[in-house]
Amino acid sequence: MLKQIRHPSALNMFEDIMNASKGKDIVVFLDYDGTLSPIVEDPDRAFMTNEMREAVRDVAKFFPTAIVSGRCRAKVYNFVKLSELYYAGSHGMDILGPTKGHKKQRKGNQSVFCQPAREFLPMIDEVNKILLEKIKFVPGAKVENNKFCLSVHFRCVDEKIWGELAEQVKEVIKDYPKLRLSQGRKVLEIRPAIKWDKGNALEFLLESLGYDKSDNVLPIYIGDDRTDEDAFKVLRKRGQGFGILVSKSPKETNASYSLQEPSEVMYFLKRLAEWKKSSLLGH
Ligand SMILES: O=P(O)(O)OC[C@H]1O[C@H](O[C@H]2O[C@H](CO)[C@@H](O)[C@H](O)[C@H]2O)[C@H](O)[C@@H](O)[C@@H]1O
């Protein structure tokens, strides 16, 4: 059973994590919102700092690195702007390999691409239009089209009408039994009811990198949201690598470690790149 405990800090446990990686290849998975960028009111302005971008760039020089986000792939790419990374947008339902670098590490050098929910595109577009119409009179509400899923934001909606807004969204979704509704950080997420989540994306990427049956890999997945728990669970089940939850307060989680906020994520990434640099120099 999961317990609400403060998980040890990944920074305090850094040496232990690195010791566990001996003889193994590290692969890094990073959520975007709340992990690489702070949570802000306007989803279109959730920028990451240049310093964070440099930290991610450095990590990707040494380890295959993937961004796994609820946002659509194009949008998260526009925030991160690093072509050497793997991107899994729409909660892992839209995966594309790097356009530069890391190609050699891929099995058979084939390109990495996966869109398991393609058939849902017309339905998502239709629901997007209905929701835009429906919520246009709800002050502060915003619908974000994430290609294979939709986000209905209520961070800027008066708390008194959160329930009413949720009812309106449920009313729309009830006509679409092939879609499901979940809740993130002040956002209602609508997505195809298929068995594909961030955990499947993680497994797909490990397989694409040639690590499906391999013991010599240490995946590190850093994320802050409920949807990241699917990936933490996969790591626990595989008995491989570590999930790191970004949270200031103790939460029920399948992660092994925690970091408090994006600035700590950045520090962890910098240490990871530094550690690899010095181990290559034989220090
Ligand atoms: O998987 P993620 O990369 O964490 O994406 C999850 C959702 O993140 C974004 O919304 C969240 O961040 C916004 C900006 O800080 C904030 O305004 C909002 O309240 C949060 O829920 C994104 O806009 C969504 O589309 C993603 O699904």
The ligand as a Gaussian input file, in Angstrom:
#p B3LYP/6-31G(d) Opt

LIG

0 1
 O        2.541000      16.372000     -18.360000
 P        2.835000      17.828000     -18.143000
 O        3.948000      18.341000     -19.007000
 O        3.046000      18.162000     -16.694000
 O        1.499000      18.574000     -18.619000
 C        0.314000      18.532000     -17.822000
 C       -0.535000      19.752000     -18.138000
 O        0.337000      20.856000     -17.922000
 C       -0.132000      22.158000     -18.288000
 O       -1.065000      22.606000     -17.307000
 C       -0.478000      22.817000     -16.037000
 O        0.507000      23.856000     -16.131000
 C       -0.013000      25.159000     -16.507000
 C        1.156000      26.108000     -16.669000
 O        1.937000      26.178000     -15.512000
 C       -1.024000      25.626000     -15.432000
 O       -1.569000      26.887000     -15.792000
 C       -2.133000      24.580000     -15.307000
 O       -3.015000      24.942000     -14.244000
 C       -1.542000      23.183000     -15.010000
 O       -2.557000      22.182000     -15.026000
 C       -0.697000      22.180000     -19.675000
 O       -1.230000      23.436000     -19.960000
 C       -1.696000      21.055000     -19.898000
 O       -2.117000      21.041000     -21.241000
 C       -0.999000      19.738000     -19.585000
 O       -1.885000      18.650000     -19.806000

